[in-house]
Amino acid sequence: MTEQMKIKINGQEYGANPGDTILDVVRRHDIDHIPTLCHDPKLPPYGSCYLCVVEIEGLEKLVPSCSSPVAPGMAISTDNERIRESRKTALELLLSNHYADCLGPCTQTCPAGVDVQGYIALMSMGRYREAVELIKEKNPLPLVCGRVCVRECESACRRNLVDDRVGIDYLKRYAADVDIENPWTPDVPKRNGKRVAVVGGGPAGLTCAYFLTLKGYGVTLFESSPKLGGMLRYGIPEYRLPKALLDREIKWITDLGVEVKTGVSLGKDFSLESLKTGFDATFLALGAQKAKTMGIADEGQTEGIIGGADFLRAMQTEDPPKIYGTVVVMGGGNTAIDAARTSLRTGADKVVVLYRRTMKEMPAHQMEIDAAAEEGVEMRFLSAPLSIISKNGRLEALRCIRMELGEPDASGRRSPVPVKGSEYDLPCAFAISAIGQDIDLGTIDEESGLAVTRQKAIKAGKTSFATSIPGVFAGGDVITGPAVAIDAIAHGRQAAFAIDEYVRKGSTTSADKEFISRKEAFGEIPESAFAEVRRIEKERMAELPAAERIKGQAEVEVGFSEGQVMNETGRCLECGCSAYFDCDLRKYATVFGVDINKFAGDARKHRVDGSHPLIALDPNKCINCGRCVRTCSEILKVSALGFVYRGFKSVVKPSMEKPLLETTCISCGNCIDACPTGAITEKMPFRKPGPWAFKEVESLCAFCSLGCNLSYRVFHDGLFTVSNVNGASHNKGYLCTKGRFGYRYMLEKDRPLKPMIRKKGEWHESTWDEALDLAARKLTAIANASGADSIAVLASPTLTNEELYLLQKFVRTGLKSNNIGSFTNLARGSEQDGLDRMFGMTVSTATMDDLGKADVILVVNADLSEEHLIAGLKVKAAQKTGARLVTVSSSEIPLVKSSDLWIDGKRGTTTALISGVCEAIIEKGLEQKKFIETRTEGYEAFKSSIARLDPGLVAEITGVKREKLLALFDLVSDPKTNVVVVYGIDSLWEKSKNDLQALGNLLMLSGRVGKPGNGIILLRDFANSQGLLDMGVDPGYLPGHIRANDAGRIEELGKLWGVDLQSVFKPVDLKDAMEKDRIKGLIVFGEDPLSVTSNLKLTSGAEFMVVVDSFMTATASEAQVFLPASLPIETEGTFTACDRRVQRTTRVFAPRSGRENREILAALAEKMHIPLAPKKGPDIEKEIRKAVPLYGKLAKEGFWGKGLFEHTFMTATGKGEFALYQDDVTPQRGEKGRYLFGDNYFSLEIGSKLMP
Amino acid sequence: MKTIKVGLGTCGVSAGGDKTYEAIKYEIEQQSIQATVKETGCNGMCYREPLMEVIDEDLKSYLYGEVTPERVKRIMTEHVLNGTPVDEWIVQGGMPTEDDLFLKKQKRIVLRNCGIIDPNSIEEYMAVGGYQAIQKVLKEYSPDRVIEAIIASGLRGRGGGGFLTGVKWRFCRQSPGTIKYIICNADEGDPGAFMDRSTLEGDPHSVLEGMMICAYAIGAEEGYIYARAEYPKAVQRLKDAIRNLLAKGFLGKGIFGSNTNFSIKIKEGAGAFVCGEETALIASIEGKRGMPRFRPPFPAQSGLWGKPTNINNVETYANVPWIIVNGPEAFSSMGTENSKGSKVFALAGKILRGGLAEVPMGITINEIVHEIGGGIKGGKKFKAVQMGGPSGGCIPASMGDLQIDYQQINKTGAIMGSGGLVVMDETTCMVDMAKFFLRFTQDESCGKCTFCRVGTKRMLEILERITDGKGQEGDVELLRHLAYQIRNNTICGLGQTAPNPVLTTLKYFPEEYEAHIKHKKCPAHSCPALLTYSIREEACKGCMACAKACPVEAVSGEKKKVHAIDQALCIRCGKCFETCKFDAVLKD
């Protein structure tokens, strides 16, 4: 359609249509990304969030573009300072009442931003490798950090408000310990030709080198010491961090391709200037390793006085100092404790830690202090050294003085004040001053002109890490002074990003800060908020006994057991939002640089509603956009959700504020996709919910026959959920419960993944070879003994077209039998051939999209709300645009409520009812004479057969009130009225014998075949019920609906297959053959007939049964061989929907059992020496196109798989029409449709009444 | 025989009018007085209720005010029985009174029958010319001519928007569709406004007749009255009136013998202020949550059940029959260039004569306050008026010569609104006043639009901290920022006008905000948190009265000695100030 008016947007002219909103035009022409939270293109404009405001020339106010219609000549700006200000304010207001955490406090607090909640969730499922992969997105040294980290995450852990923090660091260590044995290794991209020099091999340098390598840089790591590791190696004692482990983690990094030069010092062996040649950038991570001096006379000249850092470093050298006697360690930090405990382990008789203040003020980790005390370290508080007492330059004792605590100093700690006259001497052989470290730049700064602070720290940008020299970056202790490993790691990573940007663009910009909402912004969180959380004791880390420890350098902490890991992961409260990775509110808050405190004030605090098993409601995160409410009420007509209260207090909650589970909720989950924030989320089917980043893979629902598109959210291998996608199919972003949540069976951990053989009643796992061998041998033997007809194959309508095609080909060309069918069809006596004699084949003649063109929709024998919800939505949507809905149902199914007319006839009277409609049409003279004459036969006889069915008689037969019947006649008799019939062909509950034929008669009589907006949709129960027939998985049909009387086509197909089909394709009553025990060997592919025990009589005759299934079903447990099938998400192929769209289902994961179904069949065929071709997907498709002419059309147009029938036929006869249904059924294709009726046509309904 | 009328509108009843009525009937019986007693609606003099009118045989009328049951006996005996009016209680009639001024400057069109006829009697309405207009229209006017007449009269919607009524009708008439609706908005929600209630209670038929004329003009066969459930009396009167109309065959098929059909349904609202907004009101009638939606489409294009719908309020409809009977020129001859006719105001606040006054457009604020209203109570200084309820704004006394005219009032930042007029004197704190009205709108926000839902809450919190003495540098700027954002970024009138009280007080009384924020003082001595009470030593007699009254023992001192107030203990309750007989407690 050409656009009828011109409007100006951002100075450019664009076409627009009357009725368009500004947003419509902007999106259609892709002019700008206008943010919006409340707008859902599937719903009428609402306009409440005011994020999408734009400026219209001549209007004083901004207007919401989502709900403002265009007018000719309008001039619009979509972005300027005023608009941005307004959008920002809207977000700031929304977030001022958004009592929620985007991330858990653990991740927020971690300097490196490691996704703690994410990896704990992975660990809770035993996925340690993925956990390590996630950790290494931010921190490549988990083996180290899992031992030595200061654990700010744990201090911040909300679990502190319940009982005790989660042992995050121990968990991380466990994952890292497991993984290092066979470590996860990232893909290193091709080198980009750029080189970076990293000076300093400590945590900052290693991390920077790691991330630069992952970005394709060639990195050379310069280290002045003999080995890499920096303070990790030279500052942390062995018993806390075994150096063998450190070496492994370092090697894992350098093995990625980092060039390492050790024993070379900046300033001595090379200069910053010299790095300019050969390197595009330099990162300085020199650390702060020089021990601070105490400032006591003779300190430097007395033997026995050592700096703490120097002492620890010396212990890592080949020639460590000999320690004996009493060692006094001065200081209260971790280095002091490390020095004290190391001394104990290296020969000291006694170790005293001397600290000026009290234990409370000690900066060392409490756990370390306790461990030291346990090992026998004496703590002497409120004491400080005054002077050295030495003899011949050798330390004899320290003169100390006692202190008391005075006023708090600038750091907030009370400063120690000497107590006059309290001096005393402390004899000792060694005094270690562990009061801190200094940065040692030597003369680097002077030589290069590098700007430094007064403390000689290199000046560098907080987020850019750029120094005063272009191209030179610095991070870690050398810019901050002594800090902790995780800070250095954080610097290393951020600097790598900055360096990358510098090298690519020549400059660095400080990265945009991601918006993170946190509950603390709304005030302190009271413990009472967690009153209902069950207390669980924290897992304690096992340690070596103290006496054992001090004997050597063995690692003190022995690590968690897997059981402890499971318990401890269970303690995580999952504070972070499960919508973290797809929250629009957060996304826009980041874009607009929102200040969460700008409008700080009251915030509403709600209880989270966790009553529903699948859907979690957190009203704290609700922004009142109403998308869920509108979806639930306007699209689904369920109204389980609504607004409660008014004004500031208003919020979306289940109706009447009941728990969601107690409302009218039908658990379809469409509200989850409607919600732009984390207020409505899926309860994840995992032990812990994550969340994790995901990739979306579009695919197809594998449940019913509607062929809805869906999207797999793939987190990790085998970890996925389902969400809606606005795909090419008709469901347009809506799913039913089965589609939305039914995928969970595929996550089942306990499904059998190995083939199994039953020996003496017991199942034994076997190899594929063994199982297939056995199956082939037995089946061949049976065929040899009892004939080809003694073997049958049953295939499920949930298999793909490709699988089904190959299966029947296997039977007909390989086994030379016609014993192929689907138990589902055999057993139910489905009407799958109900229209064959009338139309040539039994298929839908209308598409789901025809519903939108219908004036009247007649639903017969179908409970859309229960079985085919999405079809129900299409019907309701059609009603909105004027269609009227007639439901024919004896019981008051939910659809009745929204019906315009309910024909509540007695069960089994539908044939009479529909025939009555036919009679009424004829009576009014509204039958389509030309259509009848040219395209049908047998009309006159049919006409006379129903002549007596006047409204009075129909009313009597059906029990439907006469007025209702007349209303129905009025609705459908006018030939200009478009009528679509929706018929549940697989449903049995309302059915009488000839209902489908009666409907066929009606369609022909009124000329409603092959006319857009008219026809019949046959709803089926399984994803590929239609494909099953199209592929000829039925003793009655060859592929392409070829029946036994069509010799020409049989021969044609025989030629294609290179077999004599005439001799094979013989009518057979498979059910009867099974019941009469004529079937001795059975292959059951994906079906479970024995879930109904009475069906045992069908299989009881089989001597040997092979079952291919994903689960150990009732049928499988009666088999002799079980072969594990691939799941839909592990299978490539196509399904044909009930309205015959052919769509591709996507293989997301490799089959966990190792084989796709097609491969299983191929292997079996091979073992049976049956040549079965083709093997590859594209080749099978090619052959199907040849074998099934209707599918051949797809090939001609170049569409297959993801492309739909729709596209194909759009090109054939014009937009939006399914030509197929117009010309492939009989009344349209040159042959004539036949009216069907017979002697007992109405017998079920009326018995003797009609008959004379 | 004399006729006695007693005002039994809601205002009359709440002042005890029903007891007065009973007392009159009792006296008639006891003293066997020959007189007819009738009830009537409110004549506007709410400040004098209960009102009792005695009409002599010569049709001379005497209106007595504040007629408590105790006063009834004397009036009945001396006046009704013996023919001697009780002069000292007469507020109107007989001789000139102060109260004459209340009515002198009024021009009663909407209230033409209120307080005069018995609202329960369709006959009385017809006796004063009721239902002449509709019959004239049905016989002589084409629908377009009706619309032309309404356009010519210059009548504007009295609900607040001030849109030209006739033009609105024409939009609806011209909208395609065979089914159309009209709605009478009787969801009067402004605090302190009761024009519509009084009209419905005093003269329901004038509204119904106006609706009939409108329905005929636009081609609607069904009308709804959306009335507040809090107006039981008005709803009852409407129901009775509709029943009477039906009994006479004046409603339903073929009204007044024409071939025009019209029926009226009453829908009682649940008391949400926002349901006075057209689209929310429609949603509410449809049974949905009362939430406004974006316009266009306007109700005239797509309203109730998606059909073209015309909505006017009670006062607008009540004007219509008068315009038809007296001609559009008679209406347009009153008022200013673009504001014609009269407007009913509900006078409230620190004014001497509070009540309903219908004044010709063009009258000045000073005339209303000082002449009709009799000036400020207690001789205090006139400071400002708040016009238009919570959606309106304040106009300072210095602009008292402003004429009542849609455009002129809009220029001040206030609006005509539905006619609430609250008078403030020097003791009213303007920040507190803005807070009061904002709290109302904030409470009544439906919660749909971000800016109204959260923004008004944040503005209110800022005002609260300012009046609590916790105002911060930058608060005024933040208020302005939010106010403009809210005005521009909300769907309906509620949100768009909610900041008006704040914006106008910021405009006219910036110094009061500054005093609160910077100096932590309330110039009107009204915000408790900002007051300090101290003892004026020269006046203190040392009587201990204030010390005894103080609930927190902040007053120290001994008998006969000057007291002192400990500011650290004082909770600023003002008990000492109220107790002191010697003006020795200083409030500052």
Interface residues (C-beta under 8 A of the other chain):
Chain A: P45 Y46 G47 S48 C49 Y50 L51 V53 E60 K61 L62 P64 S67 S68 P69 S86 T89 A90 L93 L94 S96 N97 F599 G601 D602 I623 N624 G626 G642 F643 Y645 R646 G647 F648 K649 S650 V651
Chain B: A272 V274 R289 M291 R293 F294 P296 Q442 D443 E444 S445 C446 G447 K448 C449 T450 F451 R453 V454 G455 T456 K457 R458 E461 H481 L482 Q485 R487 N488 N489 T490 I491
